[in-house]
């Protein structure tokens, strides 16, 4: 067999003229439609219009042009079937050996701000996916190309033997079905959201590969990094790496955790993360002050960690960052002086993000978590606590200074693995108890880490206290104020203990479990 006829209809015309010109020089007849045909004709490439093949004009503003038996019989006919051969001959139909199609730019259309619904619908391709699927199904005989990156391979094989190899056709067919599945998933997601049904009976997602990773959490695990189409500019998937070696699987997860925490704060903030838990969080009047506090919060654990800032890194901050080993520094930008300082360190990875949505301005997204045999989907936790949401449940009200620290601690504790306890003082964390099987254990860890600094600090808990024992530990450490969701059947026991020790306690009515 050999490739004698090709049907070409592309939205992205990158490289298509040179590709078709060489196909024509190799004796391949080119059939085309609309804008692609006009371009090829203009560039002097011999081309036949689709209407000459179908005997029917392109109609309905181009909505119907390739949906015709003369096209799809040429794609779907089984070439070694005598019955199919006889039918094709009887009806005067010819085979189509190569399909080159890419689809209407639906993703680019819905990415436009305030895109009209009608424009989105008009950019749903029908004929293109149908031709692709027909050709891919019949890949035993038909070559199909959906990606300009494959033009070179096809030309090389046609030059060598007049046709592509079966292995190549299988690979190209698989790529087509991935492409059309992704295309349909985007349409499904768009329409589901327009209809107010973001969690439908069938949940289809699509991602595009950013890079292969050397390995996963451990060297024996394969891994890759993918991006969701239309991901926001302030997501890790859109970060620009300015310096350093490739990101690892663990780097990506830790950096994402740091990014989610630092977005909580509208004021200058810096977060240090280790194993997806914050080991130090600080806010200040500048990024330098915020980093100094984040470092002081736990100067041991920050070593080898991830640092994220919600302000541009300046030279003074860079000089301090340079003093210790860090895997990643993530920020909205770096001054020229800061870059010059930090790039002197060979292995540090520097990531720059677009404009960050901070504090209450953050929008909720749906988050997919895989489980064995399935997945669970939920909205991201972007709940922002307002001072008016707080209920004081103890005899003593928190002072203005304590209230400020309580709100700070609450922003941090929601990002700590449950059971979680955070101690805070002077706009910085001083103790973090993460991922414990009971709340008292988490409190003990946080208080032990804070040591003498615990005196006069506040305590934030991601969930309610099932009994008063956590408050007893807090009182012994000199903690003066507590913020927790409330809602336990034994709330009164905790309130009583707090009152006995003069601790101010507030309820939020919201919990922040993080598993």
N, C-alpha and C positions, 0 to 999 in steps of 0.2 A: 504494500500500500504506500501511497504518498499523499502529501497535502497538495490538493489542486485548487480548492476553493476555500476562502476565508471570509467570515462575516465579522465586520469590525464596526463597533458603535461604542464610543467612549465619551464619558463626561470629562474625565481628567485626560487631557491630550498629551501629557508629557511623553516624549519619545515616539509618539505614534506615527509621525510622518516618516522618519528614518526607518522604523520597523516595517511599515507597509511598503516603502520604496524597495527595500531589499527583498521582501517576500515577492513583490511583483517581478523583480529581476530574476528571481529563482523560478519564475513561471507560475506563481500562484495568482489566481483570479481574486480580486478584492471586491467584496460586496459591502456597501455601507449605507448609512442613514443620515438624514438631517445635517447637523453641523459638522459631523465627522466627514461625511461625504464632501461637503463644500470645502473643508480644509484640505483634504487630500487632492481634490481637483485643482484647487488654487496652487498647490505645491507641485503639480505636474505628475502626480501618482495616478496611473490608470485605475479607474474605479467604476463600478456598476451600481446604480441606485437600487434600493430594496424593491421599489415598485416594478422594476424590470424583471425581478425574480418572482414576485407574487402575482403580477398582473393586476395589482390593486393599488390605488393611491394611498399615501399616508393620510389618515383622516383624523378628525376630532382633535385638531391642534397637535397632532403628533402622538396622541395617546394610543392610537392603533396603527402600527406599521409592521411589526415583526410577528404579531400574533396571527400566524397564517400557516396552513398545512404545508405550503411550499418551503417554509423555513423549518418547521419542526419535524417534518418527515425527513428532511435532509440531515437533521441532527440525530434523530432517534432511530433511524433504520439500522437494523442489525446487518452488517455488511456480508456476513457469511451465511445468511438465511436466504435460501432460494425463494421462499415465499415473499420475503420483503423485497428482494431484487426484482421479482416479477411485478409486484405492485408498483414499485417506483418506476419501472419501465413502462407499464401500462398507463400510468398517469402522467408520464412525461416529466418526472421529478428528478432533480439532481442532488447528489450528496453535498453536504457541507462538512469539510474536514477540520476546520479550525474556527473557533469562536474567540474573539477578543472583545471583551465587554467590561467596562466598569460602570458603576451605577450613579443615578442622580444623586447629587450631594445632599442627602437628607440630614446627615449629622452637621454639616456646615450651615445648613439652613436653620435648624433649630438652635444652633449656638448663637445666632444673632440676637441682640437685645430686642425684646418686644416683638419677636417674629409673629406675624399673623398666622392664625390657624390655617387659613386657606393656602398660604404659601407653603406651610409644612406639608399639607396633604398633597399639593401639586408636585412636590418633590419626592413622593413615594413612587419608586420605579416598579413597573409591572412587567414590561416586556423583557427588560434586562435580566432580572432574576430568573425568568422563565427560560430564556435561552441558555443562561449559565447552568441551570439545573438539568436541562435536557442534555446539553453537551457533556456535563460532568457524569450524569448517569451512564451515558454511552461512551465512557472514556476508553473502552476496549478499542474503539475505532476513531474517536474524535478527540482532538486536543483542545483545551480550553484555558484561556489566560485571563486572569482578573487583576493581575499586578504587573505594572511596568517593569518591575525588577526581574521578571521571568522572560522578558523579550529576548535577552541575549542567549539564554539557554535554548529557547525554541529555534532561534536562527542558527545556532551552532549545529543542532541536530538535523535540521532540515538541509543545511549545506552538506553535512556529512552523508546523510542517507535518504533524503527526500521526505522524512517523516520524523516525528518524535518517538522515543522509545516508550514501551508500555510502562516502565517504572516511572518515567517522567509524567506520563499522562495520569497515572494513579496519584502521584504527588500533587499535580495541578488540580485534579478533581477534588481531592480532600481540601485543598486550599479554597476552592470555590464554595464548598458547602460550609466551611468555617466563615467565609465572607458573607454569604447570604444569611446564615444563622445570626451573625452579628448584626447585620442590616435589619433583619426582622425584629431582633430583640430591641434595638433602638426605637423602632416604630411602635412596638408594643408598649415599651416603657413610656414613651411620649404620650400615647393615647390614654394609657391607664392613668397617668398623672393629670392629664387634661380632664378626664372624667371623674377625678377625685377618688380613684381606686388604686392607691399605691401598693396595696398588698392583695393582688388578685389570686384567683384559684390556681393559676400557674405563674410562677415567678421566674422570669428568664433574664439573666444578666449576661453582659459581654464585657470583656476587657481586652486591651491590646498590650502586647509585650513591650516593656521598656528595655529589659536586658535579662540575659541569663545570669544567675548567680553562681558563684563557685560551689556553694553548697547551702543547705538549710541551717537549722539550729545546730546541727552537728555534721561533721564531714561526711558521714555515710548517707546523708539525705539530699536528694536533688531538690533544686529550687529555682524559681524565676520571679522577676518583679513585673507586675502588670499594672496598667493604668485604666481606670474607667473612662470611657469617652465623655467629654465635656466636664472632666474633673475641674474643680475650682482652682484659680491661680494660687491660692494660699494653701494648697494641699501638697504633701510631700512628693506626690507623683509629678508635680510641675516644677519642682525645685531645679535650679541650675547649679550644677557642681562646678565650683570655681577652682578647686585644688584637691589633691589627694587621690588615693587609690579607690578602686570601685567599692561601692557600698556592699555590705554583707546582709544576709537575711536578718541577723540580730540587730545590725545597725539600723535597718529600715524600721523595724518594730519599735526600737527604743527612740529613734528620732521622731516617729509619729506620736508616741506617747508624750514626749517633751513638747512637741508642737501643740497638741491639744491642751496641755496645761497652760502654756504661756499665752494662749489665746484668751484665757479667762480674764486677763487683766488689761485694763485700758491704760493704766499708768505704766511707766517703764518697768519691765519684769524680766527676770532671768530664771531659768529652770535647769537644774542638773538632774539627769535621769540615769538610773542603773537598773537593768533588768526590768524595764517598763514601769518602775516605781520611782517617784521623785525622791532623791536623797537630799536635795536642797532647793528651796524656792525663796527668792527675795524680790521685793519691789523697792523702788527708791525714786529720787528726783531725776536720776540719770541712769543710763545703762551701766555705767561704771559702779555706781552705788548698789544697784540691784545685783550685779555680779558679785561684788564683795560680800553681800549678805548671803547669796546662794552658796558661795564657797565656804563661808564661815559656818553655815548650817551643818555641814558634814565634810570637812576637808579630807577625810580618809576615803569615803565612798565615791567622791567625785572623780578620783583618779581612774582614768580609763573609761570615763562616762561620756554622756552626750550632753551638750549645753545648747539650749535654745534661748534666744532673746527676741523680744517683740519691738526692738528698736535697732537702728543701724549700729554696728560695732565700730567704735572709734579707736584711735591709736592707744589711748591710755588703757582701755579695756583689753585690747589685743595684747599689750605687754604683760598683763596679768594672766591672760589665757595661755600665753606662750610658756609660762613658768611650769606648767604641769602637763602630763600626758592626757590628751583628750582624743576620743575617737572622731567626734564630729562637733563643729560649731555651726549652728543653724540660725539664720537671721534674715531680716528683710533686705540687708545689704551690709557692705563693709566699705569704710573710707579707703582711699588709695593707700594711706599710711598704714592702716590696719592690715590690709592685704599684704603689703610689703613685709610687715612683721610676721604675720602668721604663715605665709608661704615659705618662710625659712625652715619651717618644720615639715619634713618630707611626708610624713604619714597622716597628718591631720587632714580630715575631709572638711571642706568649707562649702556650705550649701546656702544659696540665696533664693529667697521666696518672693513672690509678688506681694502686693498689698494685703496685709492680714486683716481679716474680720475679727475684731476684738470685742470682748465683753458681751453685752446684750445684743450687739449687732450680728452675732453669729447665726447662721441659718442651720436648721436641722437637716440631716441627710439620713438615708436608710443605710444601715450597716449590716453586712452579711458575714455570718460566722459559720464556718464549716463544722459539721459533726460527722462522725462515722455513718455513712449512708444517707446524709442529708445536710440541711443547713437550717439555721434560724435567722430571722431578719427582724431588726428593730430600728426605731429612730435613734439617732445619736443623742446623747444626753447633753443638751445645751441649756438646760434649765438654769436660769439666773435668779439668785435670791435677792429680793429687795428688802430694805430695812423694814418696810411696812408689812412684810410677810412674817416677821418674827413675832413670836408670842413669849413674853417673859412669864415663867411659871414659878419663880422663886420669890421669896420676900425681898431679896436685894436685887435691884436692877443693875445690869452691867453699866459701867461708866462709859463715857464717850470713847475713851481710849480702848477699853476692853471690847466694845462693840466693833470698832474698826478691825481689831485683831480677830474677832470671831468671824467676821465676814471674809477676811483673808484666809483663815484656816478652813472655812467651808469651801472656798474655791479650790483649795488644794486637795482636801480629803476625798472629794468626788472622783479624783483620778488615781487614788491609791487602792490597790487590790484589797478586797474585803477578806476578813474583817479589818477595818482600818481605823487608826487613831492618829491624829496629827496634833502636835503641840506647836504653838506659834507665839512669837514675842517680837516686838519692834520690827514688824513688817518682814519677818523671815521665819521659816520653819526652824525649830530647834530639836524636834524629835518626830520620827515617823515610825509607826508600827504597822506593817503591811502583811496582808495575806495570812492572818492567823486563824486558827480554828475556833478560837473564842475571843471575845472582845477584851477580857481582862489580860490575856496574853499580849494582845496588840498594845494595850495601854502600858503594860510593864516594859515592853521594848522601847516605846516612845519616851517614857519617863526615864528609863536608864540611859538612853542616848542623850537626853537633855541635861541630865545630872543636875548641877546646881542652878542651871538656867531655868529649870522647870518652875522655880519659885516666882510667882507673879505672872506666869504665862497663862494662855488659854488652851482649852482642849476641844478639838472637833472630832466628832464621831460620825461615820457614814450612815449608821443605823442606830435604832434606839437601844437603850440599856435594858436588858431583860430583868435586871435586878440592880441593887445599889452598890455592888462590890466595886465596880469601876470608879464610882464617885469616891469611895473610901480611899482607893489608891491615889486618885487625883488630889484629894484633900491632904494626904500625908506628904505629897510632893510640893505642896504650896500653890497648886493651880487655883486661880481665882474666878475663872468663868468657863462655862461649857456651852457648846452648841451641839444639838443633836435633833433628830427628826421628831422624837416623841412617838406615842402611839402604842406603847407596850401596856399590857393589862396591869403591869406593876410600876407604871410611871410614878405613882404616889410614893413608892419606896425610894426611888431616886430623888424625887423632889425633897422628901424629908431629910435624906442624908445631906443634900446640897444646903438646905436651910440650916442644918445643925452646924455646918462648917463655914457658913457665910459665903458660900459659892453662888454666884449669879448664874442661872441656867436659862437658856432660851430654847424653844422648840421651833423647828422650821416647817413641820408638816410634810416634808419631802425627804425621802431617803435616796442614797446614791450607791447602791450595791454595784460593785465592779468585780466580775468574776474573771 
